[in-house]
């Protein structure tokens, strides 16, 4: 019998997947900072400044507005932040990064996290300005934040669709009009399914619909980002010369 010790066949096989996962984690960590630096946050910051400017005049002048007018101002802030979010996935380097050894959705998730932090800060600033007046203390800020999160999620979904369809990775020219069109449709919804309602006008039922819309948008975004794209195969006709 040979004196060479037998090597378990399961050893290398068991270590292989673990090493691959560790390698992917190291690659993802290495891509974290470059992805954050490449994310287009300046449009979102500009949108946050515009949003704060929208709600500032009543607070500065001491004007007393009806609650529904404060809702309108905050919903304009949501629209501004949503437009800023549509730039989140713009990535001119997309053609050169299609062979990165990490899934595409990971980079999109990093960009989404950064947009959530910046957009959340902009929204919080708008709420702080609005709450500075005594007549606004009773506004339903939790439900309004749910609306803002839904608008941002729809904007991100539009950005993801534009990013997937654009060969150059610039999805905002498609995403921004999609968001504006969607908001116009929401504004025209009939009363039984309305989303933009005033305080007391079926507020609870409307915000149940906002919750369903938010959940559906998140699921759709996950589907758009994780679906695999296969290269198109062009079939060309081969002309055979007649046999002589």
Secondary structure, 3 states (H helix, E strand, C coil): CCCCCCCCHHHHHHHHHHHHHHHHHHHHHHHHHHHHHHCCCHHHHHHHHHHHHHHHHHHHHCCCCCHHHHHHHHHHHHHHHHHHHCCCCCCCCHHHCCCCCCCHHHHHHHHHHHHHHHHHHHHHHHHHHHCCCHHHCCCCHHHHHHHHHHHHHHHHHHHHHHHHHCCCCCCHHHHHHHHHHHHHHHHCCCHHHCCCCCCCCCHHHHHHHHHHHHHHHHHHHHHHHHCCCCCCCCCCCCCCCCCC
